[in-house]
């Protein structure tokens, strides 16, 4: 018998904190947005000025927390302003949002620079499921399993997928919060 009961693992505030753009102080901006020679070469190789600025901002965010983000322009305009005034001096840019394809291309470059890989259930799901099965023997609390999945991804240098309707952490693998591998999964709403 199917049931519609769901377990909320992260509160709305936790989701925003974990999957939203970080709020950087000016010291954080100097630290996370500074570029080494390789990063600068990749940033300046992009044709469009806005994408160059966005690469630097998303790279800085990724250094702070290795999650794939899809921020809107107005969420990060202060960091973009810092980048075009300080890191890649030049004229600003009009408000814009990256298309999914542009976001994908920028993150491919970020993964290459940081030696990370994008989450892929086919490639990573079985190993994560095995790890979570071991963790569930000690404690089956959904938040514990969510944190264990984040820890696993971090150790394996796998970017944490965005928390969205299509790509919830509950879809990361076929492992349910202590209910076995055939259940719906964990994270978000289970």
N, C-alpha and C positions, 0 to 999 in steps of 0.2 A: 504494500500500500504506500503510495507516495504521499508526502506531506509537504506543506509550504512553509513550515517553520524555518526561520533563518536566524543565524547567530551573527550579531554585529561584533566584529573584532575591534575595529578602530572607530572611535567617535568621529564626528565630523571635524572637530578641531584637530584631532590626531591625524586624520587623513590630510587636512590642509597643511599641517606642519611637516608631515613626512613626504607628501607628494607635491607640495607647492614649492615655488621658488623660495630659497632661503632669504631671510632679511639680513643683509650684510651691513655692518658698520663701515665707516670709512677705512679703518684698519683691515677689516675683512676684505673689502674691495681691493686694496693694495696687494694683499696676500694672494687671494684666489684668482684675481684677474691678471696677475703678472705672467708674462709669457717667456718661455725659454726660446732659443733660436729655432728649434724645430716647430714649435707651436706658432711662432710668429710667421715662419715661412708658409705654413699651411693656411693661416688666417689671411695673409696678404695675397695668397694665390686665388682666393675667391674673387670673382668678377664684380659682384654686386656689393656695394658698401654696406647695406643693411645686413646682408648675410655674414659679412666679415665681423661686424659688431656682435651679431647674434651668436656666432661661433664662439667668440671670446667669452660672452656672458654664459652660454650653456656649458662651455668647458669649465669655467669657474664654478658653476653650480655643481657640475659632475664631480669636480675635485672635492667639494664640500660634502656631497652625498651622491653616491653612484646610482642615481635613479634617472630614468628617461622622463623628461618633463616636456610639457607642451604649453608653456606660458603664453599668455596674450601680451601684446605690446605694452598695454597700460599697467600690467602687473610688474613689469621689469624696466620701465622707462628710465628710472633713476640709475640703474646699473648700465643701461645702454648709453646714457648720457656720460657717465663716468668713463666708459670705454672710448667713446669718440672724442672726449676732451683730454684724456690722459694716456691711454694705451695705444690707440691707433688714431692719433690726432687728425682731424679732418672735419668736414661739415657734418652736421647731424643727418638725420634721415626722417622721412615722413613716417607717421604711424603705419605699421604693417604687422601682419602675422605670417609666420611661415606656413606654407602649404605642407601637407603630410609628406610629400615627396622631398621637399627642401629640408624638413626636419630630419627625415631619414638620412639624407646625404650628410648633413652636418653631424649627426650622431655616428655615422660610419667613420668619419674623420676623428671624432672624439674617442671612439673605441680604439682606433688604431693608435692614437697618441698615448692613451692611458693603458694600453694592453688589456682591454676588457673585451667581452663579447656580449652580444645581445641575447636576452633570454629566448630560448627556443624549446618548447615542450618536447619536441621530437628528440633533440640532442641532450637535454638536461633533465627532463621529467623523471626518467627512471631512477637516476642517481639521487635526485632530490627526494623522490618518494621513499627510497630505501633509507635515506638519512632521517626523514621525518618519522618513518616507522620505528626506528631506533629511539628517537626522541620521545615518541608517544608512549613507549614502554615506561618512561620515567614520569611523564606528566602529559595528559591529553588536553589541557586547557587550550582553547583556540589561540589565545594571545601568545602563549608559549610556543606553539607550533609556528605561528606567523613570525615571531622573532627568530626562531630557529631557521626558518626558510631564508630570512634576510641575512642571517649570519652565514649560512651555507653559500648563498650567492656572493657575498662579500669575499669569503675565503677563496672561492673558485674564480673570482674576477668576472662575475656575470652581472651585468647591469640589471638593476631592479626595475621590472616593467612598470609602466604607468598604471595608476589605480583608476581604471575607467570601466565602463559597463562591459566592453568587449574583452578587456585584458585585466580582469581582477586577479589578484594573487590566488584566489580560489580556483582559478583555471590553470595555475602554473603546473599542476600535476594532478593525477587522479588519486588524491589521497584525502580522505575525509577525517575530520577532527576525531580520531579515535574510532571511527566507524568502518575503517577498512578501505582498501584501494579502489573499490568500485563506486564509492559514494561521490558526491559532488565536489569535494575539494575543501580548501580552507582559505581564510582571508576574506576581506570584504564581507559579503553576506554569504553564509553557507546554508 
